[in-house]
Structures are given as structure tokens and as C-alpha cells.
Amino acid sequence: MQRRRSNIEIIGDMLRIGANGTNGAGKTEIMYSANMSYSQLQKYLSMLISQGFVDRLEVGNPMVTYRVTERGSTLLRSIDTILDVLEFKNNSF
């Protein structure tokens, strides 16, 4: 049985997806790649945009993508470091 992901893990997954490529990723790609529901996507994406971790880019009509900002990249590196440390500690028991 799989455990539930933490909010930090979900945010990290979303940022990783948005950081791939120069144009970011669309909502559908983020939702399916991060294995989330649409309501979860809306909640987290809204928070990430409002905090300046992700930018909303209009790349066509009506095409919109979401790209990780420099601040978001810094957050992702921090999340990865924290998850690595926690993973190490969990494996040492």
C-alpha cells in the first residue's frame, strides 16, 4: 500500500514538471504527470502563482502554460534537499 504524499512532495512534483522545457507545462500535463485531481491542481497552482513560484504564460489563444520562476527553482532545490535528508533518515531506522 502506498503512503499519501505530503504537500511538500506534491509542490515539488509540480515544480519539477513546470521546470522541464522552456515554455513550462499546461494544466493537463501537470495534473496527469503529478497524479492529482483537478481541484488539487487549482488549489496548488493558485498558491504557487500568488507566491511568485510559478508564472502563467499565454503562448497562444487560448493556450496557457505555467513556468517555474527563479524563486520557484530555488524552492524546488530546497524541497529536493529536504526530501533527500528525510529519505535518508527514514532509511536508517
Steps between C-alpha positions, in 0.01 A plus 500: 500500500634841403517782748347838433728772370559804714418852381873559455535192277203610287642851462840353411341277234314796350811718493706222338243467222480877443879528498535255209532682170511869420125556468396325822200266505124521457243415767422160352866399485559612859183329624574162340877502550468594868208255547256756642134583472385818327395657832845428649663648192296820530579537870874444473546688173319802638726502805818455294404788269400735783829434682707565186627145457326448164413737213195465279601542134264551207669327207205518263128543497379330723822309583637572847799340667655528843873548542709487816658833596850541642339518844319174421827337392654599833202351682528178298870463589411550868216246481729245333763552771245458779348189340847349452583554867167361618528201269845427641374524858200277426727234350730497804234356734 
